[in-house]
Amino acid sequence: MANQNGNHPNLEELVTRAVQRALAQRGEANPPHPNHNSHLEEIKKLKEEMEQLRKKQAGYLATTTRNILFTQEILDADLPKQFKLPHVGEYDGKKDPEDYLARFENAALLHKYSDQIKCRSFLTTLIGPAQQWFNMLRPGEIKELKDFSKSFLHHFASSKKHPTTTFSLFAIKQREHENLRTYIRRFSASALEVPMATPDLLISAFMQGLDTKDFLKSLIKRLPETYEELLARAEKYVNMEEIQVSRAAVKRERPKSPKNNRVPSSNSGMGQSFQPALLGEFTSFTPLPMSKVRALQICDDWKLTQRPPWTEKGPQNRESDKYCHFHNEYGHTTENCRQLDQEIERIIQQHSELKNILTRQEGYRPNRGQEGRSRQRA
């Protein structure tokens, strides 16, 4: 409790009062005994009680140091029934203080907190530097949330996020190799931070930074009336751009015909002379935990594949979208190539070490030792 001056009693006052009360109670219940040893025992007990009071006072001061910064009215306010702290996260001094305080006040308004409960609840959200700032306030400085907010905003003013101006919109440019969708998303995100920007200003800033020539020509021929109309017209250009990128990716993945269409020699790195296994030689095949394309690649690394000779003109059936890596020809896929099944099985039956590689689950990485051994076999 506070004394007459409004300050909290210090440790010496509490101990003195406790000793006086203890002596008065003991004097009434147990008058002084003439026995000197008994008197010493009484003094010893009093010293022990004084030490316990000192420890309690130290714990009290440790747990209420920051509470002393509030006025007694704030500390004595009763919590409402089913009280819940607002879910606004914690404040460490790095976020925008105005934005954080506004979110807290909206949450407190939803829970119908009193001004005193708002002060105590806001304190629980402060961590790190923000908590250190609060502990440095003068005792009794915070009388209501208005005082708390004023001091809070003043101290963390350097963390305030400055609003984006209209000039920053004109600084946004479509980067080199940046697709139209990404540019629109980046520009629109910045436009949200300028709520006072007019449609004409948004359109002008967007067109100034636009580098997609076809879309820019369309906008110049017929200016949109609103930014929403601009976005609607941009959609078909975005789709067209993405289709073109997709087609280009497919062309890159499709293998090209070799420049030299001669039959490869054993030193060309493509395998031995062509002596393929007959289609009916094997009727059962070793299960593989990988694709046939991958198995064929491993066999090529070991220089064991007996490939069919390439035609002088290379792949002929280019109209088909199915390609076989074993035959270097269109018309069927590598996975459905029956002759490749026979060739892989022939290699597995003749080379047990490679069989272990082709049938195990973990990945395969060719090394110089394997390449050297395969050359010795050849």
N, C-alpha and C positions, 0 to 999 in steps of 0.2 A: 504493500500500500504506500501511497505517497504521503510525505509530511506536509506541513502547513505551507511551505514554500512551493509545493507542487513537484518537489524532487523526490526521487526514490531513496529510502534509507540506505546508508552504506553498511558495510560489513560490521564495523565496530558498534554501530548503534543497535543492530539486530542482536549481536552477541551480548551486549550489555543488558539489553532488555530481557533476553532469555535467562541470563544468569540471575538477574534480580528476581524474576518470577520463580525460578527454581529454588532460590534461597528462601523466599517468602513462604513457598509451599512447604519446604522441608522444615522451616522454623515452626510453622503451625502444627504440622503432623508429628515431628520428632524434635523436641527441645534438645538443646546441647547436652551431650553426655559428658560426665566428668572424666570419663576414660579418654586418655590422650590418644591411644591407638585408634579408637573409634572415630575420633575427630579427624585424624589423618585419612582414614578410610573415606569419610564424607568428602574431604577435599579432593581426593583422587577421583571419586565418581563425578564430582562437578567438572574437573578438568576433562574427563572423557566426554561428558555431555557437550562441553564447549567445543571440543574438537569435531564432534559430529555436526554441530551447528555450523562450524566453519565450512565443512565439506558440502553441506546442503546449500549454503549461501553461494559457494563457488559454482556449484552446478546450476543454481538459479541464474546467476549472472551469465554463465556460458550459453544458456538456452534462450535468454531473453534480451541479449544485447541488441539485436536488430529490432525487437519489438518496442524497445524504449524510444525508438525514433518516431513511433506513432504516438498520438495523443491517447489519453486514457479512454476517451469516448470511442475511439476506433477499436481499442483492445477489448473493451467491455461489450461490444455489439454481439448479440446472439446470432448464431448461424441459423438460417431458415431450415425448415424440415426438408429432409431428403436433399441436402445440399450437394451439389456437384460442381467441381471446378470447370471452367470453360475450356474447351478443346481448341486452343489457339496456338499450340506449340510453345517453345521456349524462346526467349530473347537473349542474345549474347552480345548485343551492341553492334552487330554488323548489318542487320536488316534496316529497312527504312522505318524510323521510329513512328512517323505519322501513320503509315499503313498498318503497322503492328498495333498501335494504340486504337485505331479505328476498328480493327477486327475484334480486339478485346472488348471495347465498349458495346459493340453490337451483340456479342455473345453474352455479356453481363446484362444487357437490356432484355435479351430473350429469357434469361433466368430470373429477371426481376430482382437483382441484387440491390441492396441499399448502398449508399455511398461508402459507408464504413466497410462493408463486406467487399466492395469493389477494390478498395485499397489493399486489404489483406490478400485477396485473390490475385491481384496483379503482382504482388510481391513474390508469389510462388512461381511465377513464370520467368523470373530473372535468373540468369546463370552467368558464370564467368565474369567478364568485365562489368556487366550490368549489375550483378550482385555486389561486386566490390564498390561500385559507385553508390549504391544504396547504403552500404555500411558506413560510408564517409559523410552521410548527411548529419546535420545537427539534431540532437534529441528534441523531440516535439515539433520538428519543422513541418511535418505532414499532418495537416488537420482535416483535409478532405481530398477527394480525388483530383480536384482542380489544382491543388498545390503539387500533388504527385505528378500529374500530367505536365504541368509547366516546367518543373525541374527536370523531368525525364526528357522532354523534347529539346530543352536547352542544352543538356549535356551531350546528347547524341545527335546533334544537328549535323555533324560532319558525315553521318551515315545516311542522310536523307538522299533519296534518289531524285535527281532533277528531271523534270518532264522533258520529253522529246519535242523539239520544235519542228516547224514545217520545213526549215532549212535542211534538217537531217534527211528528210524524204528525198530531196533532190540530190543528195549525196549517194543514194543507193543506186548501184549500177549492176546490170547483169554481167556476171563474171565470164571470163573465157571458158568455154566448154560447159558452162552451167545451163542445164535444161530449163525450159520455160516454166515447168511446174515448180521447180525449186525457187526460181526468181519470184514467182507470184506469191509463194508461201512466205518468203523472207520479207517482201515488200508489205504484204498484208499484216504481218506481225508487227512491223514498225508503225504502220498506219493506225493500228489500234491504240497506240500510245499517244496519238495526236487526235483527241476527240473533236477538236474544233476545226479540223481540216475540212474544207468544202469539197464537194464532188469534183469541181473543175480543177482544184489544186491537186487532188489525188491523181486524176487522169493525166495532168501535165507532168507531174513528177514521175509517174509510172512510164509514160512514153519517153521521157528524157533518158531514163536508164535502160530502156528496152533495147536488146540487140538482136532479137529474132526478126529478120528482115520482112518475111511474108506477113507476119502479124502486124508489124509496125506500118507497113503499106496499107493494110486494111483499116487500121485506126485513123491514118491520115486521110484516107478517102472519105470515111464517114465517122466522125467523132462520136463516141458514145455520150449519152446524156448523163448517165450515172456510173459510179464505179462498179455497181452490181452488174450493169449491162456489159461493161468491159470484161468482167470475169466470165460472164456467160459466153461471150464471143471468143474468149481465150480457150475455152474448153476444147473446141474442135482442133485448134492448132496444137494443143497439148497432146491430144490423142494421135494426131498425125505424126508428131515428132516421136512419140514413143513407139509407134508402129515401124517407123523407119529405123529406129535404133534396134528393135527386135529383129527385123529382117537382116540388118547388117551383121548382127551377132550370129544368126544362122549361117550366113555365108562364110563367116570366119571359121565356124566349127566344121563345115563340110570340107573334107580333105581335097587337096589339089592333085591333079594328075602330075606324075613325075616328069621333070624336064628331059631326062634321059630314059627312053623307053626300051633300052636293051635289056636282055636277060641278065640279072645280077650274077656276079661271080662270087666265089666263096670268100673273097677278100672285101666284098662290098658291104659287109655287115648285115646283109639281109638273109643269110642262111646258106644251106648247102644246095647242090644241084637238085633239080626237081625230080624226085622219085616218090610220088605220093602213095600213101597206103590206099589199097582198094576199098571201095565203099562197103564191101561186105566182109572185110577182113576181121573186124571186131563187131560183136553183137551186143556187148555190154560195156559200159563206160564208167570210169572212176568218177565219183561225185566230186565236184569242185566247189569250194566256198567262195568263189569269185566269178566275175564275168569272163566270157570267152575272150573278150578283147584284152582283158588284163592277163589272162593265161597266155595268149599269143604274144603279148609284149615280153613276158618273162622268157618264153622259149626263144624269142629273137635275141634277148640279152645273152643267152647261152649259145647262140649261133647254131641251133639245132633244128630250126624250122626248115622244112623242104617246101618252098613256095612254088606254085605254078608259075610258068614264065609269063611275063607281062606282054601284052600285045604291043606292036610297034606304035599304034595310035593311042594307047592308054585306054581308060574307061570309055565304053561306047554308049551304054544305056543311061545317059545323063538325065533323061526325063523322069526317071524313078527317084524317089526320095529314100530308097533303101540302099545301103552301101555295105559291102563286105570287105573288111580289112585284109582278109586272107587272100582273096582273089583280086583285090584292087579293082573292083568292078561294082557297078550298080545293078540292082535287080533283086537282091536278097540281103538280109542283114547278117552280121557276123555271128550273132547268137543262133541263127537258124541254119548256119552252114554245116551240112552233114559231112562234107569232106574235111572241114576243120576238126570235127569231132574225131574222125579217124586219125588225123595227123597228131592231135594232142595225145590221144591214147597210145599211139605208136611211140611217142617220145617218153611217156610215163613208163611204159613197159620196158624200154631199153635203158632208162637212166633213173635208177632208184633215188639218187640224191636230189634230182630235180622233182621227182614224185613227192618227196617230203615237203618241198617248198610249195608245190602247187596245191597240196591237200591240207596244209595247216591254215589256221584261222588268222594269225597275225600277219601284218603287212610284210612286203618283200622289198628289199633295196639291193640292187646289184652292186657288187664291189669288184675291185681289180683282181682279187684272188679267184673269184668264180669265173671271170672273163678269161684269166690265164689258163685255168683248168680246162675250160671249154675249148680253147684253142689247141691245147695239147691233144684233146680227144679228136679234134678235126684233123 
